[in-house]
Amino acid sequence: MDDLSLALSLADAADAIAMDRFLASDLVVETKPDMTPVSDADRAVEAELRRILDRDRPTDAILGEEFGAREDRLDSTREWIIDPIDGTKSYVRGVPIWATLIAVREGDQIATGVVSAPALGRRWWATRGSGAFTSSQHVSSSQHNASSQDRARGPLSASRVSQLGDASFGFSDGIGWDRGVLDRLLDATWRQRGYGDFWSHMLVAEGAIDIAAEPELKVHDVAALVPIIEESGARATTFAGDAVRWDDPTVEFSTVTTNGHLHDAVLDLMRS
C-alpha cells in the first residue's frame, strides 16, 4: 500500500473512533501540563493509528501530539506525524470544527498530507507533484485513484486575489498574537472570520479565502497542511518569511498561509 492509501486508511480509522466519542456524555477531558485540553478520544485515535503504523510501516518513525516520538526510530528518514484531533477545544464543546491530521515526512520534506474532518463531512489530501484534492464525502483508502476522482473536487487551486483590500482573512482566535500585527491584518483586509485551526488554511487551499495565520503552532499542527497548501498553488511560511521547519517538535512557531499573490504584501504588513 502506498503512503497516500495508508494515510487515507488511517483517517478512516480515526474518523470512526473520533465520531463515536464526539458529543458523548461520558467523554473524559483532562488538562495537560501546557494547560491545553486532551480527551480520551485524542488518545484513543493516536493509539490506534500507532498500532496500524507499527504493523504496516514497522521501520518508519512516528511523532504524535499525545505520545511523542518513537525513541527507537529517531534516525529514520521517514516519519509519520499525527495530530489525532486538531481542535480539541472545539471537539470537547461539541463544535464540529476539528480534524485528524496525518503527514508523511521524507527527509526534510513533507511528502504527503491528509486532513480529515468527519463532523464537517470534509477531507483534504495531497501528495507532492500530484495536486491537492478535497471531498464533501469521506474518501477511503481505495477511492483516491483516477477512476474515482469524480467523487472529489480537485486539483484545488488557490485564489487569484492580488490586493489586500480585496482579501478574506481567516484565523482561530486572538491568543498569542501581537495585537498590533493582528489589528493591521484586520484593518487591511476586506473580510475577516475566525474559522479556526486547520480549516482556515484549507479554505486558502480551496480558494475560498485568501489569507490564514496563527502565531503559535507546533509541527503536528502544520505538517499535514503544507503539502495541500503548496500543491494548491498557495504558500506557507512563518511570520518572518522563513520556511516551516520539521526538526524540533517542541518548538512553537508562527504560520501564515496565503494564495501566493498576497504573500509578500502580508509579510510586509506584519513587519511594519
Secondary structure, DSSP 8 states (H G I E B T S, - for coil): --HHHHHHHHHHHHHHHHHHHTT-TT--EEE-TTS-EEEHHHHHHHHHHHHHHHHH-TTSEEEETTTEE-GGGTT-SEEEEEEEEETHHHHHHT-S--EEEEEEEETTEEEEEEEEETTTTEEEEEETTS-EEEESS---TTS-SGGGGGGSB-S--------GGG-EEE-S-STT--HHHHHHHHHHSSEEE---HHHHHHHHHHTS-SEEEEEEE-HHHHTTHHHHHHHTT-EEE-TTS-----S-TT--EEEEEE-STTHHHHHHHHH-
